[in-house]
Amino acid sequence: MERTDRLLRELHAKDEIISELKKNGRQERDHVRDLYKKVDDLQEENGRLKEILRSTKRNLAVHERKAKSAERRGLVQTRKILGLTKEPHTALINRVLTLEWIVRELGTQLNFPVNEIISLSEICMENDPLLRNVLQKNEEDINSNDLIDYLDKNGVNSILGIEIDRSLLD
């Protein structure tokens, strides 16, 4: 009987070990199943992130091409503008002197204060009210005799085919 008790105890001990191993095996299978689920979820997340990365790279490439194109267009426009504004210094001086001569000639023909206009042009900007006031003649300044004298001086005796009657002017 002793032998039976001992065998029975061994059997119970082995049975406990087997049940413990089965329990541990189930826990490990559950743990492995959970890990496989996590791996699948992570692979799906990885695929989704890769797709987002590819899409972002494509968008970035498109925006970089657009930016590069806009930069090139800007450089071309800048070069055009610089090309227009860069004029040889002597040509610029000649142009200013020519314009000054034209102002002097027209000013003397139209009885404008030429020296005052040129002096104001050095300190005033385009469309400045000071220059406008000097350039606009008052109605009082316009004298019909000046026109007749001008026409007479240049040998004009008729306007539009009508003879000028000088007796009316006196």
C-alpha positions as a printed NumPy array, in Angstrom:
array([[  0.   ,   0.   ,   0.   ],
       [  2.781,   2.175,   0.649],
       [  3.81 ,   1.731,  -2.882],
       [  0.322,   2.647,  -4.07 ],
       [  0.295,   5.75 ,  -1.915],
       [  3.641,   6.744,  -3.228],
       [  2.533,   6.128,  -6.832],
       [ -0.674,   7.982,  -6.174],
       [  1.267,  10.952,  -4.768],
       [  3.572,  10.882,  -7.784],
       [  0.561,  10.725, -10.034],
       [ -1.035,  13.722,  -8.256],
       [  2.266,  15.631,  -8.418],
       [  2.62 ,  14.852, -12.121],
       [ -1.042,  15.706, -12.647],
       [ -0.5  ,  19.092, -10.952],
       [  2.57 ,  19.684, -13.11 ],
       [  0.624,  18.737, -16.244],
       [ -2.291,  21.023, -15.323],
       [  0.208,  23.83 , -14.535],
       [  1.907,  23.273, -17.903],
       [ -1.474,  23.27 , -19.693],
       [ -2.421,  26.48 , -17.907],
       [  0.931,  28.074, -18.832],
       [  0.553,  26.794, -22.428],
       [ -2.895,  28.42 , -22.722],
       [ -1.548,  31.665, -21.285],
       [  1.38 ,  31.619, -23.711],
       [ -0.953,  30.885, -26.667],
       [ -3.184,  33.781, -25.602],
       [ -0.128,  35.973, -25.223],
       [  1.207,  34.885, -28.654],
       [ -2.247,  35.51 , -30.2  ],
       [ -2.298,  38.997, -28.647],
       [  1.206,  39.643, -29.968],
       [  0.175,  38.498, -33.474],
       [ -2.816,  40.865, -33.311],
       [ -0.515,  43.695, -32.248],
       [  1.91 ,  42.843, -35.072],
       [ -0.98 ,  42.859, -37.587],
       [ -2.242,  46.189, -36.244],
       [  1.268,  47.643, -36.373],
       [  1.745,  46.389, -39.94 ],
       [ -1.542,  48.016, -40.964],
       [ -0.483,  51.239, -39.238],
       [  2.918,  50.994, -40.926],
       [  1.245,  50.562, -44.344],
       [ -1.053,  53.511, -43.687],
       [  1.883,  55.684, -42.602],
       [  3.896,  54.631, -45.666],
       [  0.992,  55.657, -47.904],
       [  0.737,  59.003, -46.121],
       [  4.502,  59.446, -46.51 ],
       [  4.327,  58.664, -50.252],
       [  1.445,  61.089, -50.686],
       [  3.275,  63.778, -48.741],
       [  6.422,  63.245, -50.814],
       [  4.406,  63.586, -54.031],
       [  2.748,  66.771, -52.769],
       [  6.096,  68.11 , -51.629],
       [  7.623,  67.395, -55.034],
       [  4.738,  69.191, -56.758],
       [  5.085,  72.213, -54.462],
       [  8.86 ,  72.258, -54.916],
       [  8.429,  72.25 , -58.706],
       [  5.895,  75.065, -58.467],
       [  8.168,  77.047, -56.14 ],
       [ 11.151,  76.524, -58.421],
       [  9.084,  77.602, -61.428],
       [  7.826,  80.693, -59.592],
       [ 11.377,  81.48 , -58.516],
       [ 12.577,  81.216, -62.118],
       [  9.747,  83.473, -63.31 ],
       [ 10.62 ,  85.96 , -60.573],
       [ 14.281,  85.929, -61.571],
       [ 13.352,  86.497, -65.215],
       [ 11.109,  89.412, -64.272],
       [ 13.8  ,  90.831, -62.001],
       [ 16.367,  90.586, -64.781],
       [ 13.969,  92.272, -67.198],
       [ 13.323,  95.097, -64.766],
       [ 17.014,  95.47 , -63.99 ],
       [ 17.763,  95.388, -67.702],
       [ 15.302,  98.207, -68.267],
       [ 16.587, 100.305, -65.403],
       [ 20.257,  99.681, -66.101],
       [ 21.165, 102.168, -68.724],
       [ 24.675, 103.339, -69.41 ],
       [ 25.449, 106.404, -67.346],
       [ 26.342, 108.512, -70.375],
       [ 23.101, 107.578, -72.148],
       [ 21.151, 108.568, -69.048],
       [ 22.99 , 111.893, -68.818],
       [ 22.397, 112.529, -72.524],
       [ 18.699, 111.78 , -72.107],
       [ 18.403, 114.181, -69.15 ],
       [ 20.248, 116.916, -71.035],
       [ 18.04 , 116.392, -74.087],
       [ 14.895, 116.604, -71.974],
       [ 16.207, 119.756, -70.298],
       [ 16.859, 121.308, -73.709],
       [ 13.328, 120.362, -74.849],
       [ 11.872, 121.97 , -71.709],
       [ 13.88 , 125.14 , -72.339],
       [ 12.805, 125.364, -75.992],
       [  9.126, 124.685, -75.322],
       [  9.184, 126.949, -72.28 ],
       [ 10.524, 129.894, -74.248],
       [  8.017, 129.284, -77.066],
       [  5.086, 129.09 , -74.634],
       [  6.345, 131.849, -72.328],
       [  6.804, 129.543, -69.333],
       [  9.28 , 130.354, -66.534],
       [ 11.883, 127.855, -67.769],
       [ 14.486, 128.313, -65.032],
       [ 11.832, 127.93 , -62.342],
       [ 10.512, 124.734, -63.975],
       [ 13.997, 123.204, -64.198],
       [ 14.792, 124.166, -60.594],
       [ 11.536, 122.64 , -59.359],
       [ 12.103, 119.494, -61.42 ],
       [ 15.277, 118.839, -59.431],
       [ 13.421, 118.793, -56.096],
       [  9.873, 117.719, -57.037],
       [  8.512, 114.317, -57.962],
       [  6.344, 113.53 , -60.964],
       [  2.851, 115.132, -60.84 ],
       [  3.888, 117.388, -57.956],
       [  1.389, 120.253, -57.318],
       [  4.187, 122.845, -57.372],
       [  5.166, 121.853, -60.898],
       [  1.536, 121.684, -61.981],
       [  0.91 , 125.237, -60.725],
       [  3.902, 126.569, -62.632],
       [  2.97 , 124.731, -65.824],
       [ -0.683, 125.802, -65.829],
       [ -1.238, 129.226, -67.262],
       [ -3.931, 131.402, -65.809],
       [ -6.581, 132.72 , -68.174],
       [ -5.345, 136.224, -67.419],
       [ -1.902, 135.305, -68.76 ],
       [ -3.33 , 134.224, -72.096],
       [ -3.61 , 137.218, -74.358],
       [ -5.146, 136.985, -77.789],
       [ -2.623, 139.536, -79.045],
       [  0.136, 137.081, -78.21 ],
       [ -1.448, 134.556, -80.568],
       [ -1.821, 137.13 , -83.326],
       [  1.778, 138.288, -82.8  ],
       [  2.936, 134.694, -82.911],
       [  1.006, 134.05 , -86.128],
       [  2.205, 137.321, -87.635],
       [  5.804, 136.618, -86.676],
       [  5.611, 133.255, -88.409],
       [  4.025, 134.705, -91.534],
       [  0.524, 133.331, -91.05 ],
       [ -2.092, 135.617, -92.588],
       [ -5.057, 133.263, -92.547],
       [ -6.443, 130.646, -90.208],
       [ -8.403, 127.796, -91.795],
       [ -8.639, 129.777, -95.023],
       [-10.109, 132.867, -93.326],
       [ -8.11 , 136.037, -93.75 ],
       [ -7.176, 137.754, -90.489],
       [ -8.655, 141.24 , -90.33 ],
       [ -6.165, 143.306, -88.36 ],
       [ -8.425, 146.364, -88.23 ],
       [-10.662, 144.638, -85.671],
       [ -7.744, 144.153, -83.312],
       [ -6.977, 147.85 , -82.916]])
